[in-house]
Amino acid sequence: MSVQDIDAVQRALGCALPAGYAAFLQDWEEGLCGAQVLLYGADSLMERNATYETSLSCPGYIAIGDDSGGRAVMLALDGEDRAVYLVGHGSMQRDDFELAAADFAAWLAADCPVD
């Protein structure tokens, strides 16, 4: 994803992406991570968050992908919480989040496990 694409995403969100995630995006095009996690590229990132109304149902979070099984992969936008969460597309509420990993970078290094 280009720096311009990342800037456009941040403008659309009205806030900065978490630094580690923004750095990751600079070298990422949409595709699979591990066996089943689809991490979104520039176009899908905004389209999927609009479709699932993430800003309304999960304010302060962004869906960065899905587990190919009906759950969204979520990150906090506040920069403090570095955890990766999973939530069913049908429930998209913070109370329904499941912790996938305590740290985004560690989750990537472990090949994006979701079990």
N, CA, C and O atoms as a printed pandas DataFrame, in Angstrom:
     atom_number atom_name residue_name chain_id  residue_number  x_coord  y_coord  z_coord
0              1         N          MET        A               1    0.863   -1.162    0.000
1              2        CA          MET        A               1    0.000    0.000    0.000
2              3         C          MET        A               1    0.912    1.228    0.000
3              4         O          MET        A               1    1.901    1.277    0.732
4              5         N          SER        A               2    0.579    2.185   -0.803
5              6        CA          SER        A               2    1.405    3.388   -0.889
6              7         C          SER        A               2    1.160    4.309    0.309
7              8         O          SER        A               2    0.156    4.189    1.012
8              9         N          VAL        A               3    2.084    5.211    0.519
9             10        CA          VAL        A               3    1.938    6.204    1.579
10            11         C          VAL        A               3    0.685    7.047    1.319
11            12         O          VAL        A               3   -0.017    7.432    2.254
12            13         N          GLN        A               4    0.415    7.328    0.047
13            14        CA          GLN        A               4   -0.778    8.099   -0.301
14            15         C          GLN        A               4   -2.046    7.332    0.063
15            16         O          GLN        A               4   -3.011    7.924    0.547
16            17         N          ASP        A               5   -2.052    6.011   -0.168
17            18        CA          ASP        A               5   -3.204    5.193    0.205
18            19         C          ASP        A               5   -3.412    5.211    1.718
19            20         O          ASP        A               5   -4.540    5.344    2.192
20            21         N          ILE        A               6   -2.335    5.077    2.464
21            22        CA          ILE        A               6   -2.418    5.098    3.929
22            23         C          ILE        A               6   -2.936    6.443    4.407
23            24         O          ILE        A               6   -3.783    6.505    5.298
24            25         N          ASP        A               7   -2.429    7.524    3.816
25            26        CA          ASP        A               7   -2.914    8.863    4.167
26            27         C          ASP        A               7   -4.408    9.005    3.871
27            28         O          ASP        A               7   -5.146    9.603    4.655
28            29         N          ALA        A               8   -4.850    8.456    2.742
29            30        CA          ALA        A               8   -6.266    8.535    2.380
30            31         C          ALA        A               8   -7.126    7.768    3.384
31            32         O          ALA        A               8   -8.205    8.230    3.755
32            33         N          VAL        A               9   -6.659    6.611    3.821
33            34        CA          VAL        A               9   -7.383    5.830    4.827
34            35         C          VAL        A               9   -7.490    6.630    6.120
35            36         O          VAL        A               9   -8.563    6.702    6.718
36            37         N          GLN        A              10   -6.393    7.228    6.550
37            38        CA          GLN        A              10   -6.383    8.007    7.792
38            39         C          GLN        A              10   -7.299    9.217    7.697
39            40         O          GLN        A              10   -7.989    9.550    8.660
40            41         N          ARG        A              11   -7.312    9.876    6.546
41            42        CA          ARG        A              11   -8.224   11.015    6.359
42            43         C          ARG        A              11   -9.677   10.552    6.436
43            44         O          ARG        A              11  -10.510   11.200    7.070
44            45         N          ALA        A              12   -9.971    9.429    5.788
45            46        CA          ALA        A              12  -11.340    8.908    5.801
46            47         C          ALA        A              12  -11.772    8.518    7.214
47            48         O          ALA        A              12  -12.926    8.712    7.594
48            49         N          LEU        A              13  -10.839    7.968    7.985
49            50        CA          LEU        A              13  -11.146    7.580    9.364
50            51         C          LEU        A              13  -11.209    8.776   10.305
51            52         O          LEU        A              13  -11.884    8.731   11.333
52            53         N          GLY        A              14  -10.512    9.831    9.954
53            54        CA          GLY        A              14  -10.439   11.000   10.809
54            55         C          GLY        A              14   -9.463   10.820   11.960
55            56         O          GLY        A              14   -9.511   11.566   12.938
56            57         N          CYS        A              15   -8.583    9.842   11.852
57            58        CA          CYS        A              15   -7.565    9.615   12.880
58            59         C          CYS        A              15   -6.420    8.798   12.279
59            60         O          CYS        A              15   -6.543    8.217   11.201
60            61         N          ALA        A              16   -5.326    8.775   12.996
61            62        CA          ALA        A              16   -4.160    8.021   12.546
62            63         C          ALA        A              16   -4.351    6.533   12.813
63            64         O          ALA        A              16   -4.983    6.138   13.793
64            65         N          LEU        A              17   -3.801    5.730   11.937
65            66        CA          LEU        A              17   -3.748    4.289   12.171
66            67         C          LEU        A              17   -2.674    4.006   13.213
67            68         O          LEU        A              17   -1.738    4.794   13.354
68            69         N          PRO        A              18   -2.786    2.906   13.944
69            70        CA          PRO        A              18   -1.707    2.545   14.874
70            71         C          PRO        A              18   -0.386    2.468   14.109
71            72         O          PRO        A              18   -0.343    1.937   12.999
72            73         N          ALA        A              19    0.672    2.984   14.686
73            74        CA          ALA        A              19    1.959    3.101   13.996
74            75         C          ALA        A              19    2.457    1.766   13.452
75            76         O          ALA        A              19    2.911    1.701   12.309
76            77         N          GLY        A              20    2.381    0.714   14.241
77            78        CA          GLY        A              20    2.850   -0.596   13.785
78            79         C          GLY        A              20    2.054   -1.126   12.617
79            80         O          GLY        A              20    2.609   -1.751   11.714
80            81         N          TYR        A              21    0.762   -0.882   12.628
81            82        CA          TYR        A              21   -0.095   -1.321   11.529
82            83         C          TYR        A              21    0.171   -0.485   10.279
83            84         O          TYR        A              21    0.242   -1.033    9.179
84            85         N          ALA        A              22    0.319    0.823   10.429
85            86        CA          ALA        A              22    0.619    1.686    9.281
86            87         C          ALA        A              22    1.944    1.286    8.638
87            88         O          ALA        A              22    2.051    1.265    7.412
88            89         N          ALA        A              23    2.949    0.969    9.445
89            90        CA          ALA        A              23    4.241    0.526    8.908
90            91         C          ALA        A              23    4.079   -0.793    8.163
91            92         O          ALA        A              23    4.654   -0.975    7.090
92            93         N          PHE        A              24    3.302   -1.707    8.722
93            94        CA          PHE        A              24    3.028   -2.985    8.060
94            95         C          PHE        A              24    2.384   -2.759    6.693
95            96         O          PHE        A              24    2.764   -3.403    5.715
96            97         N          LEU        A              25    1.414   -1.852    6.620
97            98        CA          LEU        A              25    0.690   -1.607    5.377
98            99         C          LEU        A              25    1.583   -1.113    4.246
99           100         O          LEU        A              25    1.284   -1.344    3.075
100          101         N          GLN        A              26    2.665   -0.442    4.586
101          102        CA          GLN        A              26    3.549    0.078    3.542
102          103         C          GLN        A              26    4.151   -1.028    2.688
103          104         O          GLN        A              26    4.513   -0.789    1.536
104          105         N          ASP        A              27    4.261   -2.221    3.229
105          106        CA          ASP        A              27    4.828   -3.352    2.494
106          107         C          ASP        A              27    3.792   -4.421    2.187
107          108         O          ASP        A              27    4.160   -5.542    1.837
108          109         N          TRP        A              28    2.508   -4.107    2.307
109          110        CA          TRP        A              28    1.469   -5.124    2.189
110          111         C          TRP        A              28    0.481   -4.796    1.086
111          112         O          TRP        A              28    0.040   -3.656    0.941
112          113         N          GLU        A              29    0.146   -5.806    0.321
113          114        CA          GLU        A              29   -1.001   -5.756   -0.580
114          115         C          GLU        A              29   -1.971   -6.793   -0.047
115          116         O          GLU        A              29   -1.553   -7.716    0.653
116          117         N          GLU        A              30   -3.225   -6.675   -0.349
117          118        CA          GLU        A              30   -4.217   -7.603    0.182
118          119         C          GLU        A              30   -3.833   -9.052   -0.094
119          120         O          GLU        A              30   -3.389   -9.395   -1.189
120          121         N          GLY        A              31   -4.013   -9.889    0.916
121          122        CA          GLY        A              31   -3.726  -11.305    0.730
122          123         C          GLY        A              31   -3.828  -12.072    2.020
123          124         O          GLY        A              31   -4.149  -11.521    3.073
124          125         N          LEU        A              32   -3.546  -13.371    1.922
125          126        CA          LEU        A              32   -3.623  -14.249    3.079
126          127         C          LEU        A              32   -2.375  -14.135    3.945
127          128         O          LEU        A              32   -1.254  -13.989    3.458
128          129         N          CYS        A              33   -2.615  -14.205    5.229
129          130        CA          CYS        A              33   -1.548  -14.287    6.231
130          131         C          CYS        A              33   -1.816  -15.584    6.977
131          132         O          CYS        A              33   -2.894  -15.758    7.547
132          133         N          GLY        A              34   -0.868  -16.480    6.982
133          134        CA          GLY        A              34   -1.105  -17.779    7.591
134          135         C          GLY        A              34   -2.061  -18.582    6.737
135          136         O          GLY        A              34   -2.183  -18.355    5.533
136          137         N          ALA        A              35   -2.731  -19.515    7.369
137          138        CA          ALA        A              35   -3.583  -20.438    6.636
138          139         C          ALA        A              35   -4.928  -19.848    6.223
139          140         O          ALA        A              35   -5.490  -20.261    5.208
140          141         N          GLN        A              36   -5.462  -18.877    6.998
141          142        CA          GLN        A              36   -6.828  -18.469    6.694
142          143         C          GLN        A              36   -7.152  -17.007    6.888
143          144         O          GLN        A              36   -8.283  -16.610    6.607
144          145         N          VAL        A              37   -6.244  -16.188    7.345
145          146        CA          VAL        A              37   -6.564  -14.786    7.609
146          147         C          VAL        A              37   -6.321  -13.947    6.358
147          148         O          VAL        A              37   -5.217  -13.921    5.814
148          149         N          LEU        A              38   -7.363  -13.270    5.919
149          150        CA          LEU        A              38   -7.249  -12.328    4.821
150          151         C          LEU        A              38   -7.051  -10.948    5.422
151          152         O          LEU        A              38   -7.933  -10.434    6.109
152          153         N          LEU        A              39   -5.896  -10.347    5.165
153          154        CA          LEU        A              39   -5.645   -8.969    5.612
154          155         C          LEU        A              39   -5.907   -8.055    4.429
155          156         O          LEU        A              39   -5.371   -8.255    3.340
156          157         N          TYR        A              40   -6.739   -7.051    4.659
157          158        CA          TYR        A              40   -7.230   -6.182    3.598
158          159         C          TYR        A              40   -6.156   -5.255    3.052
159          160         O          TYR        A              40   -5.230   -4.849    3.754
160          161         N          GLY        A              41   -6.316   -4.935    1.771
161          162        CA          GLY        A              41   -5.545   -3.894    1.124
162          163         C          GLY        A              41   -6.323   -2.588    1.184
163          164         O          GLY        A              41   -7.364   -2.505    1.835
164          165         N          ALA        A              42   -5.816   -1.578    0.506
165          166        CA          ALA        A              42   -6.387   -0.227    0.587
166          167         C          ALA        A              42   -7.870   -0.176    0.236
167          168         O          ALA        A              42   -8.662    0.383    0.995
168          169         N          ASP        A              43   -8.254   -0.745   -0.889
169          170        CA          ASP        A              43   -9.649   -0.653   -1.318
170          171         C          ASP        A              43  -10.571   -1.425   -0.385
171          172         O          ASP        A              43  -11.600   -0.902    0.041
172          173         N          SER        A              44  -10.215   -2.645   -0.071
173          174        CA          SER        A              44  -11.064   -3.476    0.784
174          175         C          SER        A              44  -11.148   -2.938    2.203
175          176         O          SER        A              44  -12.190   -3.054    2.848
176          177         N          LEU        A              45  -10.076   -2.358    2.692
177          178        CA          LEU        A              45  -10.052   -1.849    4.062
178          179         C          LEU        A              45  -11.191   -0.862    4.292
179          180         O          LEU        A              45  -11.934   -0.989    5.265
180          181         N          MET        A              46  -11.333    0.101    3.422
181          182        CA          MET        A              46  -12.377    1.113    3.594
182          183         C          MET        A              46  -13.756    0.546    3.258
183          184         O          MET        A              46  -14.734    0.845    3.942
184          185         N          GLU        A              47  -13.835   -0.268    2.212
185          186        CA          GLU        A              47  -15.123   -0.831    1.796
186          187         C          GLU        A              47  -15.691   -1.745    2.876
187          188         O          GLU        A              47  -16.876   -1.657    3.199
188          189         N          ARG        A              48  -14.864   -2.616    3.436
189          190        CA          ARG        A              48  -15.351   -3.556    4.451
190          191         C          ARG        A              48  -15.763   -2.831    5.727
191          192         O          ARG        A              48  -16.763   -3.193    6.347
192          193         N          ASN        A              49  -15.014   -1.824    6.122
193          194        CA          ASN        A              49  -15.375   -1.076    7.331
194          195         C          ASN        A              49  -16.658   -0.292    7.121
195          196         O          ASN        A              49  -17.444   -0.135    8.056
196          197         N          ALA        A              50  -16.884    0.199    5.917
197          198        CA          ALA        A              50  -18.148    0.884    5.617
198          199         C          ALA        A              50  -19.301   -0.112    5.595
199          200         O          ALA        A              50  -20.359    0.155    6.165
200          201         N          THR        A              51  -19.107   -1.250    4.946
201          202        CA          THR        A              51  -20.154   -2.263    4.846
202          203         C          THR        A              51  -20.583   -2.754    6.215
203          204         O          THR        A              51  -21.778   -2.878    6.482
204          205         N          TYR        A              52  -19.627   -3.033    7.083
205          206        CA          TYR        A              52  -19.941   -3.544    8.417
206          207         C          TYR        A              52  -20.214   -2.433    9.434
207          208         O          TYR        A              52  -20.438   -2.706   10.614
208          209         N          GLU        A              53  -20.194   -1.183    8.973
209          210        CA          GLU        A              53  -20.465   -0.021    9.826
210          211         C          GLU        A              53  -19.645   -0.081   11.112
211          212         O          GLU        A              53  -20.155    0.135   12.211
212          213         N          THR        A              54  -18.366   -0.380   10.937
213          214        CA          THR        A              54  -17.464   -0.552   12.071
214          215         C          THR        A              54  -17.418    0.681   12.960
215          216         O          THR        A              54  -17.386    0.554   14.184
216          217         N          SER        A              55  -17.415    1.850   12.378
217          218        CA          SER        A              55  -17.321    3.069   13.190
218          219         C          SER        A              55  -18.548    3.266   14.071
219          220         O          SER        A              55  -18.456    3.914   15.113
220          221         N          LEU        A              56  -19.691    2.721   13.673
221          222        CA          LEU        A              56  -20.906    2.832   14.487
222          223         C          LEU        A              56  -20.987    1.733   15.544
223          224         O          LEU        A              56  -21.313    2.002   16.700
224          225         N          SER        A              57  -20.690    0.496   15.149
225          226        CA          SER        A              57  -20.836   -0.618   16.075
226          227         C          SER        A              57  -19.615   -0.829   16.969
227          228         O          SER        A              57  -19.740   -1.342   18.081
228          229         N          CYS        A              58  -18.447   -0.439   16.491
229          230        CA          CYS        A              58  -17.196   -0.610   17.252
230          231         C          CYS        A              58  -16.377    0.671   17.185
231          232         O          CYS        A              58  -15.268    0.656   16.651
232          233         N          PRO        A              59  -16.891    1.780   17.712
233          234        CA          PRO        A              59  -16.138    3.036   17.624
234          235         C          PRO        A              59  -14.760    2.875   18.251
235          236         O          PRO        A              59  -14.597    2.254   19.302
236          237         N          GLY        A              60  -13.772    3.455   17.570
237          238        CA          GLY        A              60  -12.405    3.386   18.065
238          239         C          GLY        A              60  -11.645    2.165   17.587
239          240         O          GLY        A              60  -10.502    1.949   17.990
240          241         N          TYR        A              61  -12.268    1.362   16.729
241          242        CA          TYR        A              61  -11.633    0.152   16.192
242          243         C          TYR        A              61  -11.766    0.128   14.678
243          244         O          TYR        A              61  -12.622    0.799   14.101
244          245         N          ILE        A              62  -10.903   -0.658   14.048
245          246        CA          ILE        A              62  -10.953   -0.846   12.604
246          247         C          ILE        A              62  -10.808   -2.330   12.305
247          248         O          ILE        A              62  -10.001   -3.028   12.917
248          249         N          ALA        A              63  -11.611   -2.799   11.346
249          250        CA          ALA        A              63  -11.484   -4.168   10.858
250          251         C          ALA        A              63  -10.361   -4.177    9.825
251          252         O          ALA        A              63  -10.428   -3.469    8.820
252          253         N          ILE        A              64   -9.340   -4.975   10.077
253          254        CA          ILE        A              64   -8.181   -5.014    9.167
254          255         C          ILE        A              64   -8.165   -6.275    8.311
255          256         O          ILE        A              64   -7.322   -6.418    7.425
256          257         N          GLY        A              65   -9.097   -7.188    8.577
257          258        CA          GLY        A              65   -9.155   -8.427    7.822
258          259         C          GLY        A              65  -10.252   -9.318    8.361
259          260         O          GLY        A              65  -11.082   -8.902    9.169
260          261         N          ASP        A              66  -10.237  -10.569    7.888
261          262        CA          ASP        A              66  -11.183  -11.547    8.409
262          263         C          ASP        A              66  -10.536  -12.918    8.445
263          264         O          ASP        A              66   -9.505  -13.159    7.818
264          265         N          ASP        A              67  -11.168  -13.810    9.195
265          266        CA          ASP        A              67  -10.584  -15.134    9.408
266          267         C          ASP        A              67  -11.103  -16.181    8.424
267          268         O          ASP        A              67  -10.902  -17.377    8.636
268          269         N          SER        A              68  -11.759  -15.754    7.367
269          270        CA          SER        A              68  -12.332  -16.642    6.349
270          271         C          SER        A              68  -13.391  -17.564    6.948
271          272         O          SER        A              68  -13.719  -18.598    6.366
272          273         N          GLY        A              69  -13.924  -17.189    8.111
273          274        CA          GLY        A              69  -14.927  -18.010    8.767
274          275         C          GLY        A              69  -16.012  -17.191    9.428
275          276         O          GLY        A              69  -16.715  -17.699   10.302
276          277         N          GLY        A              70  -16.168  -15.932    9.036
277          278        CA          GLY        A              70  -17.246  -15.114    9.573
278          279         C          GLY        A              70  -16.856  -14.156   10.676
279          280         O          GLY        A              70  -17.718  -13.486   11.244
280          281         N          ARG        A              71  -15.546  -14.075   10.998
281          282        CA          ARG        A              71  -15.109  -13.141   12.047
282          283         C          ARG        A              71  -14.176  -12.087   11.463
283          284         O          ARG        A              71  -13.326  -12.376   10.621
284          285         N          ALA        A              72  -14.358  -10.874   11.928
285          286        CA          ALA        A              72  -13.480   -9.771   11.548
286          287         C          ALA        A              72  -12.261   -9.745   12.467
287          288         O          ALA        A              72  -12.345  -10.112   13.639
288          289         N          VAL        A              73  -11.145   -9.314   11.926
289          290        CA          VAL        A              73   -9.918   -9.078   12.696
290          291         C          VAL        A              73   -9.882   -7.590   12.996
291          292         O          VAL        A              73   -9.921   -6.767   12.081
292          293         N          MET        A              74   -9.808   -7.239   14.285
293          294        CA          MET        A              74   -9.950   -5.850   14.714
294          295         C          MET        A              74   -8.705   -5.331   15.420
295          296         O          MET        A              74   -8.011   -6.066   16.123
296          297         N          LEU        A              75   -8.442   -4.047   15.214
297          298        CA          LEU        A              75   -7.398   -3.320   15.943
298          299         C          LEU        A              75   -7.999   -2.046   16.515
299          300         O          LEU        A              75   -8.902   -1.450   15.928
300          301         N          ALA        A              76   -7.484   -1.638   17.668
301          302        CA          ALA        A              76   -7.887   -0.358   18.258
302          303         C          ALA        A              76   -7.189    0.778   17.519
303          304         O          ALA        A              76   -6.063    0.620   17.048
304          305         N          LEU        A              77   -7.843    1.894   17.422
305          306        CA          LEU        A              77   -7.270    3.069   16.766
306          307         C          LEU        A              77   -6.610    4.036   17.741
307          308         O          LEU        A              77   -6.049    5.043   17.311
308          309         N          ASP        A              78   -6.661    3.762   19.030
309          310        CA          ASP        A              78   -6.142    4.713   20.008
310          311         C          ASP        A              78   -4.624    4.667   20.179
311          312         O          ASP        A              78   -4.057    5.552   20.820
312          313         N          GLY        A              79   -3.964    3.672   19.630
313          314        CA          GLY        A              79   -2.515    3.587   19.737
314          315         C          GLY        A              79   -2.014    2.999   21.038
315          316         O          GLY        A              79   -0.846    2.620   21.129
316          317         N          GLU        A              80   -2.868    2.911   22.047
317          318        CA          GLU        A              80   -2.477    2.351   23.340
318          319         C          GLU        A              80   -2.656    0.834   23.364
319          320         O          GLU        A              80   -1.798    0.105   23.860
320          321         N          ASP        A              81   -3.764    0.380   22.832
321          322        CA          ASP        A              81   -4.102   -1.042   22.820
322          323         C          ASP        A              81   -3.492   -1.661   21.564
323          324         O          ASP        A              81   -3.899   -1.322   20.453
324          325         N          ARG        A              82   -2.536   -2.552   21.723
325          326        CA          ARG        A              82   -1.859   -3.164   20.574
326          327         C          ARG        A              82   -2.379   -4.559   20.270
327          328         O          ARG        A              82   -1.825   -5.260   19.424
328          329         N          ALA        A              83   -3.438   -4.963   20.955
329          330        CA          ALA        A              83   -3.972   -6.311   20.803
330          331         C          ALA        A              83   -4.706   -6.483   19.472
331          332         O          ALA        A              83   -5.123   -5.517   18.834
332          333         N          VAL        A              84   -4.845   -7.736   19.085
333          334        CA          VAL        A              84   -5.617   -8.137   17.916
334          335         C          VAL        A              84   -6.846   -8.874   18.452
335          336         O          VAL        A              84   -6.735   -9.769   19.290
336          337         N          TYR        A              85   -8.003   -8.487   17.958
337          338        CA          TYR        A              85   -9.253   -9.088   18.401
338          339         C          TYR        A              85   -9.992   -9.717   17.225
339          340         O          TYR        A              85   -9.794   -9.332   16.072
340          341         N          LEU        A              86  -10.839  -10.680   17.532
341          342        CA          LEU        A              86  -11.747  -11.276   16.560
342          343         C          LEU        A              86  -13.167  -11.021   17.044
343          344         O          LEU        A              86  -13.443  -11.043   18.243
344          345         N          VAL        A              87  -14.067  -10.777   16.089
345          346        CA          VAL        A              87  -15.480  -10.583   16.433
346          347         C          VAL        A              87  -16.320  -11.050   15.244
347          348         O          VAL        A              87  -15.981  -10.793   14.089
348          349         N          GLY        A              88  -17.411  -11.733   15.544
349          350        CA          GLY        A              88  -18.301  -12.192   14.483
350          351         C          GLY        A              88  -18.886  -11.026   13.710
351          352         O          GLY        A              88  -19.274  -10.014   14.293
352          353         N          HIS        A              89  -18.949  -11.175   12.383
353          354        CA          HIS        A              89  -19.517  -10.107   11.570
354          355         C          HIS        A              89  -20.965   -9.821   11.934
355          356         O          HIS        A              89  -21.450   -8.713   11.705
356          357         N          GLY        A              90  -21.656  -10.789   12.492
357          358        CA          GLY        A              90  -23.051  -10.592   12.881
358          359         C          GLY        A              90  -23.231   -9.914   14.220
359          360         O          GLY        A              90  -24.332   -9.472   14.546
360          361         N          SER        A              91  -22.145   -9.824   15.020
361          362        CA          SER        A              91  -22.287   -9.225   16.349
362          363         C          SER        A              91  -21.509   -7.926   16.502
363          364         O          SER        A              91  -21.913   -7.094   17.314
364          365         N          MET        A              92  -20.475   -7.711   15.810
365          366        CA          MET        A              92  -19.671   -6.484   15.742
366          367         C          MET        A              92  -19.864   -5.521   16.921
367          368         O          MET        A              92  -20.078   -4.328   16.707
368          369         N          GLN        A              93  -19.794   -6.007   18.121
369          370        CA          GLN        A              93  -19.872   -5.191   19.329
370          371         C          GLN        A              93  -18.623   -5.429   20.166
371          372         O          GLN        A              93  -18.114   -6.549   20.204
372          373         N          ARG        A              94  -18.130   -4.416   20.824
373          374        CA          ARG        A              94  -16.910   -4.541   21.629
374          375         C          ARG        A              94  -17.052   -5.626   22.697
375          376         O          ARG        A              94  -16.081   -6.318   23.002
376          377         N          ASP        A              95  -18.221   -5.779   23.256
377          378        CA          ASP        A              95  -18.443   -6.795   24.285
378          379         C          ASP        A              95  -18.261   -8.219   23.766
379          380         O          ASP        A              95  -18.059   -9.145   24.551
380          381         N          ASP        A              96  -18.331   -8.396   22.444
381          382        CA          ASP        A              96  -18.206   -9.719   21.839
382          383         C          ASP        A              96  -16.800  -10.018   21.321
383          384         O          ASP        A              96  -16.567  -11.082   20.747
384          385         N          PHE        A              97  -15.869   -9.099   21.516
385          386        CA          PHE        A              97  -14.501   -9.317   21.032
386          387         C          PHE        A              97  -13.856  -10.499   21.751
387          388         O          PHE        A              97  -14.059  -10.710   22.947
388          389         N          GLU        A              98  -13.072  -11.267   20.987
389          390        CA          GLU        A              98  -12.237  -12.336   21.526
390          391         C          GLU        A              98  -10.782  -11.951   21.271
391          392         O          GLU        A              98  -10.433  -11.538   20.165
392          393         N          LEU        A              99   -9.953  -12.083   22.270
393          394        CA          LEU        A              99   -8.541  -11.760   22.119
394          395         C          LEU        A              99   -7.863  -12.815   21.262
395          396         O          LEU        A              99   -7.913  -14.002   21.581
396          397         N          ALA        A             100   -7.228  -12.388   20.171
397          398        CA          ALA        A             100   -6.441  -13.296   19.328
398          399         C          ALA        A             100   -4.974  -13.237   19.718
399          400         O          ALA        A             100   -4.278  -14.252   19.699
400          401         N          ALA        A             101   -4.497  -12.030   20.076
401          402        CA          ALA        A             101   -3.097  -11.842   20.471
402          403         C          ALA        A             101   -2.974  -10.511   21.201
403          404         O          ALA        A             101   -3.717   -9.568   20.925
404          405         N          ALA        A             102   -2.041  -10.446   22.120
405          406        CA          ALA        A             102   -1.839   -9.228   22.904
406          407         C          ALA        A             102   -1.105   -8.140   22.126
407          408         O          ALA        A             102   -1.110   -6.977   22.528
408          409         N          ASP        A             103   -0.474   -8.514   21.014
409          410        CA          ASP        A             103    0.346   -7.559   20.271
410          411         C          ASP        A             103    0.268   -7.862   18.772
411          412         O          ASP        A             103    0.462   -9.004   18.357
412          413         N          PHE        A             104   -0.013   -6.845   17.970
413          414        CA          PHE        A             104   -0.144   -7.012   16.522
414          415         C          PHE        A             104    1.134   -7.556   15.900
415          416         O          PHE        A             104    1.073   -8.491   15.101
416          417         N          ALA        A             105    2.284   -6.999   16.242
417          418        CA          ALA        A             105    3.555   -7.448   15.652
418          419         C          ALA        A             105    3.833   -8.918   15.985
419          420         O          ALA        A             105    4.280   -9.679   15.127
420          421         N          ALA        A             106    3.569   -9.307   17.219
421          422        CA          ALA        A             106    3.782  -10.701   17.621
422          423         C          ALA        A             106    2.806  -11.623   16.885
423          424         O          ALA        A             106    3.169  -12.737   16.506
424          425         N          TRP        A             107    1.587  -11.169   16.687
425          426        CA          TRP        A             107    0.584  -11.949   15.963
426          427         C          TRP        A             107    1.033  -12.184   14.527
427          428         O          TRP        A             107    0.921  -13.297   14.012
428          429         N          LEU        A             108    1.538  -11.144   13.883
429          430        CA          LEU        A             108    2.059  -11.298   12.517
430          431         C          LEU        A             108    3.231  -12.275   12.492
431          432         O          LEU        A             108    3.302  -13.146   11.625
432          433         N          ALA        A             109    4.147  -12.127   13.446
433          434        CA          ALA        A             109    5.325  -12.988   13.487
434          435         C          ALA        A             109    4.945  -14.458   13.702
435          436         O          ALA        A             109    5.668  -15.361   13.282
436          437         N          ALA        A             110    3.806  -14.686   14.359
437          438        CA          ALA        A             110    3.343  -16.058   14.615
438          439         C          ALA        A             110    2.486  -16.582   13.462
439          440         O          ALA        A             110    1.907  -17.663   13.569
440          441         N          ASP        A             111    2.396  -15.832   12.365
441          442        CA          ASP        A             111    1.645  -16.203   11.159
442          443         C          ASP        A             111    0.138  -16.113   11.345
443          444         O          ASP        A             111   -0.612  -16.923   10.801
444          445         N          CYS        A             112   -0.307  -15.116   12.124
445          446        CA          CYS        A             112   -1.714  -14.738   12.237
446          447         C          CYS        A             112   -2.648  -15.851   12.724
447          448         O          CYS        A             112   -3.639  -16.150   12.059
448          449         N          PRO        A             113   -2.349  -16.468   13.869
449          450        CA          PRO        A             113   -3.246  -17.515   14.365
450          451         C          PRO        A             113   -4.591  -16.940   14.844
451          452         O          PRO        A             113   -4.648  -15.838   15.389
452          453         N          VAL        A             114   -5.656  -17.699   14.631
453          454        CA          VAL        A             114   -6.991  -17.251   15.042
454          455         C          VAL        A             114   -7.724  -18.304   15.880
455          456         O          VAL        A             114   -8.918  -18.164   16.146
456          457         N          ASP        A             115   -7.029  -19.332   16.287
457          458        CA          ASP        A             115   -7.668  -20.386   17.097
458          459         C          ASP        A             115   -7.413  -20.188   18.562
459          460         O          ASP        A             115   -7.876  -20.981   19.382
